[in-house]
Amino acid sequence: MKIKKLHLKETFSIAYGNYNHSDALLIELSHQKCKGYGECVAIDYYQINLNDFVLKLKKFSKLKKNKKF
């Protein structure tokens, strides 16, 4: 699990502002011999904070290790 800054090829412009990059949370989940990948981007106008997701995923990971979910 890591947060990475993705640089856009062109500036993305909407009513809320102009963006030249996007911060993304990249994750890898595995079970037995299978792996899955996912990503989530930070969106200011939806108040999506990647650090909040990291904390929630770490909490879930601890519950999973203790088999309390």
PyMOL commands that place a pseudoatom at each C-alpha (Angstrom):
pseudoatom trace, name=CA, resn=MET, resi=1, chain=A, elem=C, hetatm=0, pos=[0.000, 0.000, 0.000]
pseudoatom trace, name=CA, resn=LYS, resi=2, chain=A, elem=C, hetatm=0, pos=[1.494, 3.312, -1.024]
pseudoatom trace, name=CA, resn=ILE, resi=3, chain=A, elem=C, hetatm=0, pos=[0.469, 6.818, -2.031]
pseudoatom trace, name=CA, resn=LYS, resi=4, chain=A, elem=C, hetatm=0, pos=[1.975, 7.946, -5.309]
pseudoatom trace, name=CA, resn=LYS, resi=5, chain=A, elem=C, hetatm=0, pos=[1.820, 11.254, -7.183]
pseudoatom trace, name=CA, resn=LEU, resi=6, chain=A, elem=C, hetatm=0, pos=[0.694, 10.686, -10.766]
pseudoatom trace, name=CA, resn=HIS, resi=7, chain=A, elem=C, hetatm=0, pos=[1.626, 13.458, -13.193]
pseudoatom trace, name=CA, resn=LEU, resi=8, chain=A, elem=C, hetatm=0, pos=[-0.974, 14.142, -15.866]
pseudoatom trace, name=CA, resn=LYS, resi=9, chain=A, elem=C, hetatm=0, pos=[0.020, 14.439, -19.531]
pseudoatom trace, name=CA, resn=GLU, resi=10, chain=A, elem=C, hetatm=0, pos=[-2.190, 17.514, -19.864]
pseudoatom trace, name=CA, resn=THR, resi=11, chain=A, elem=C, hetatm=0, pos=[-3.773, 19.860, -17.336]
pseudoatom trace, name=CA, resn=PHE, resi=12, chain=A, elem=C, hetatm=0, pos=[-7.200, 18.637, -16.229]
pseudoatom trace, name=CA, resn=SER, resi=13, chain=A, elem=C, hetatm=0, pos=[-9.600, 21.569, -15.782]
pseudoatom trace, name=CA, resn=ILE, resi=14, chain=A, elem=C, hetatm=0, pos=[-13.065, 21.619, -14.242]
pseudoatom trace, name=CA, resn=ALA, resi=15, chain=A, elem=C, hetatm=0, pos=[-15.128, 24.225, -12.422]
pseudoatom trace, name=CA, resn=TYR, resi=16, chain=A, elem=C, hetatm=0, pos=[-13.391, 23.283, -9.144]
pseudoatom trace, name=CA, resn=GLY, resi=17, chain=A, elem=C, hetatm=0, pos=[-9.878, 23.981, -10.440]
pseudoatom trace, name=CA, resn=ASN, resi=18, chain=A, elem=C, hetatm=0, pos=[-6.986, 22.927, -12.645]
pseudoatom trace, name=CA, resn=TYR, resi=19, chain=A, elem=C, hetatm=0, pos=[-4.892, 19.848, -11.923]
pseudoatom trace, name=CA, resn=ASN, resi=20, chain=A, elem=C, hetatm=0, pos=[-1.459, 18.833, -13.221]
pseudoatom trace, name=CA, resn=HIS, resi=21, chain=A, elem=C, hetatm=0, pos=[-1.149, 15.782, -10.983]
pseudoatom trace, name=CA, resn=SER, resi=22, chain=A, elem=C, hetatm=0, pos=[-3.282, 13.435, -8.946]
pseudoatom trace, name=CA, resn=ASP, resi=23, chain=A, elem=C, hetatm=0, pos=[-2.373, 11.624, -5.734]
pseudoatom trace, name=CA, resn=ALA, resi=24, chain=A, elem=C, hetatm=0, pos=[-3.357, 7.947, -5.846]
pseudoatom trace, name=CA, resn=LEU, resi=25, chain=A, elem=C, hetatm=0, pos=[-3.450, 5.198, -3.243]
pseudoatom trace, name=CA, resn=LEU, resi=26, chain=A, elem=C, hetatm=0, pos=[-2.225, 1.942, -4.784]
pseudoatom trace, name=CA, resn=ILE, resi=27, chain=A, elem=C, hetatm=0, pos=[-2.949, -1.349, -3.044]
pseudoatom trace, name=CA, resn=GLU, resi=28, chain=A, elem=C, hetatm=0, pos=[-2.248, -5.026, -3.600]
pseudoatom trace, name=CA, resn=LEU, resi=29, chain=A, elem=C, hetatm=0, pos=[-4.315, -7.737, -1.954]
pseudoatom trace, name=CA, resn=SER, resi=30, chain=A, elem=C, hetatm=0, pos=[-3.362, -11.393, -2.000]
pseudoatom trace, name=CA, resn=HIS, resi=31, chain=A, elem=C, hetatm=0, pos=[-4.922, -14.641, -0.901]
pseudoatom trace, name=CA, resn=GLN, resi=32, chain=A, elem=C, hetatm=0, pos=[-3.216, -17.990, -1.446]
pseudoatom trace, name=CA, resn=LYS, resi=33, chain=A, elem=C, hetatm=0, pos=[-1.835, -17.744, -5.018]
pseudoatom trace, name=CA, resn=CYS, resi=34, chain=A, elem=C, hetatm=0, pos=[-4.148, -14.961, -6.220]
pseudoatom trace, name=CA, resn=LYS, resi=35, chain=A, elem=C, hetatm=0, pos=[-3.396, -11.225, -6.261]
pseudoatom trace, name=CA, resn=GLY, resi=36, chain=A, elem=C, hetatm=0, pos=[-5.619, -8.240, -6.871]
pseudoatom trace, name=CA, resn=TYR, resi=37, chain=A, elem=C, hetatm=0, pos=[-4.730, -4.600, -7.384]
pseudoatom trace, name=CA, resn=GLY, resi=38, chain=A, elem=C, hetatm=0, pos=[-6.673, -1.405, -6.782]
pseudoatom trace, name=CA, resn=GLU, resi=39, chain=A, elem=C, hetatm=0, pos=[-6.326, 2.324, -6.718]
pseudoatom trace, name=CA, resn=CYS, resi=40, chain=A, elem=C, hetatm=0, pos=[-8.176, 5.337, -5.399]
pseudoatom trace, name=CA, resn=VAL, resi=41, chain=A, elem=C, hetatm=0, pos=[-7.419, 8.962, -6.207]
pseudoatom trace, name=CA, resn=ALA, resi=42, chain=A, elem=C, hetatm=0, pos=[-7.726, 11.942, -3.897]
pseudoatom trace, name=CA, resn=ILE, resi=43, chain=A, elem=C, hetatm=0, pos=[-10.586, 14.233, -4.897]
pseudoatom trace, name=CA, resn=ASP, resi=44, chain=A, elem=C, hetatm=0, pos=[-10.681, 17.523, -3.015]
pseudoatom trace, name=CA, resn=TYR, resi=45, chain=A, elem=C, hetatm=0, pos=[-14.247, 18.483, -3.905]
pseudoatom trace, name=CA, resn=TYR, resi=46, chain=A, elem=C, hetatm=0, pos=[-15.543, 15.116, -2.627]
pseudoatom trace, name=CA, resn=GLN, resi=47, chain=A, elem=C, hetatm=0, pos=[-13.298, 15.437, 0.446]
pseudoatom trace, name=CA, resn=ILE, resi=48, chain=A, elem=C, hetatm=0, pos=[-11.565, 12.115, -0.311]
pseudoatom trace, name=CA, resn=ASN, resi=49, chain=A, elem=C, hetatm=0, pos=[-8.427, 12.001, 1.814]
pseudoatom trace, name=CA, resn=LEU, resi=50, chain=A, elem=C, hetatm=0, pos=[-6.056, 9.147, 1.024]
pseudoatom trace, name=CA, resn=ASN, resi=51, chain=A, elem=C, hetatm=0, pos=[-4.515, 9.170, 4.491]
pseudoatom trace, name=CA, resn=ASP, resi=52, chain=A, elem=C, hetatm=0, pos=[-7.967, 8.367, 5.926]
pseudoatom trace, name=CA, resn=PHE, resi=53, chain=A, elem=C, hetatm=0, pos=[-8.152, 5.345, 3.604]
pseudoatom trace, name=CA, resn=VAL, resi=54, chain=A, elem=C, hetatm=0, pos=[-4.680, 4.206, 4.696]
pseudoatom trace, name=CA, resn=LEU, resi=55, chain=A, elem=C, hetatm=0, pos=[-5.732, 4.317, 8.360]
pseudoatom trace, name=CA, resn=LYS, resi=56, chain=A, elem=C, hetatm=0, pos=[-8.925, 2.367, 7.619]
pseudoatom trace, name=CA, resn=LEU, resi=57, chain=A, elem=C, hetatm=0, pos=[-7.049, -0.256, 5.596]
pseudoatom trace, name=CA, resn=LYS, resi=58, chain=A, elem=C, hetatm=0, pos=[-4.455, -0.689, 8.363]
pseudoatom trace, name=CA, resn=LYS, resi=59, chain=A, elem=C, hetatm=0, pos=[-7.255, -1.130, 10.897]
pseudoatom trace, name=CA, resn=PHE, resi=60, chain=A, elem=C, hetatm=0, pos=[-8.917, -3.737, 8.663]
pseudoatom trace, name=CA, resn=SER, resi=61, chain=A, elem=C, hetatm=0, pos=[-5.578, -5.481, 8.178]
pseudoatom trace, name=CA, resn=LYS, resi=62, chain=A, elem=C, hetatm=0, pos=[-5.127, -5.799, 11.956]
pseudoatom trace, name=CA, resn=LEU, resi=63, chain=A, elem=C, hetatm=0, pos=[-8.666, -7.189, 12.306]
pseudoatom trace, name=CA, resn=LYS, resi=64, chain=A, elem=C, hetatm=0, pos=[-7.999, -9.674, 9.523]
pseudoatom trace, name=CA, resn=LYS, resi=65, chain=A, elem=C, hetatm=0, pos=[-4.795, -10.871, 11.193]
pseudoatom trace, name=CA, resn=ASN, resi=66, chain=A, elem=C, hetatm=0, pos=[-6.716, -11.362, 14.448]
pseudoatom trace, name=CA, resn=LYS, resi=67, chain=A, elem=C, hetatm=0, pos=[-9.647, -12.931, 12.517]
pseudoatom trace, name=CA, resn=LYS, resi=68, chain=A, elem=C, hetatm=0, pos=[-12.133, -10.516, 14.080]
pseudoatom trace, name=CA, resn=PHE, resi=69, chain=A, elem=C, hetatm=0, pos=[-14.018, -9.572, 10.924]
for i in range(1, 69): cmd.bond("trace and resi %d" % i, "trace and resi %d" % (i + 1))
show_as sticks, trace
zoom trace
